[in-house]
């Protein structure tokens, strides 16, 4: 089997490739899709981090989460 690697984007339910495959119409193909999230700028990453930190989430670390889970199971 020949492997062809092509980049593209998803628009609605359609995959639009950046280049033609050069295969005959109706040819059977096997497709593997690899999602590559958009690259964020350092400023966007910093803003996302600040939003996460400002959420004041109830769990600070793994040990606290484990204690709260055990306490909830025992008390509940």
N, C-alpha and C positions, 0 to 999 in steps of 0.2 A: 504494500500500500504506500502510496506517495503522500507525504505530508506537505501541506501548503500553509504558511502562516500569513495571515492578512489582518490588518487593523481595520477597525470600523467603529460604528456607534449604533446605539439602539434608538430608534425613533418610533415611539408607540410600540407596536408589536412587530416591527420590521427591523432587521439588522442590515444596515447600509455599510458595505465594505468600501474602503478607500481606494481599492484597486480591483480590477477584474480578475477572476480566477483563471480564465482561459479554458474552461471545461465545456464540453458539448452540452447543449440544452437537454435536460432530462437525465443527466448523469447522476448516479447515486453517490452521495457523499456522507461522511461522518463528520459531525461538527463538534468541536470542543470550544467552549466559551470561557475566556478568562477575563474577569472583571477587574478593571484598573480604576480605582476611585480617582477623582480629580485631585491634582496636587494643590495643596493649600499653601498660601504664602505664609511666611513666618508671622505676619500680623494676624492672619486669620486663625492660625493655630493658637496664638497667644490669647485672642479673643475667646476662642472655644474653651481654652483652659480656664480663663477667668469666669466664664459662665458656669463651668463645672464646679469650680471652687466656691462660687457664690450660692450654690444650691443648698448648702448646709445639710448635706446628706446625713442620715441617722447613723451610719456605720463608718467608723474611722479607720478600722483595719480588720484583718482576718480574725484576730483573737476576739475582738469586741463582737463581731458578727456571730462567731461561734457561741459566745456566752449568751447573747440575746436569743439565739435559736434554741439553745438548751433551756433557758429560762422560760421562753414561750411554750415549749413542749411540756415542761413540768407544771407550769401554772395554768396552762390552758387545757 
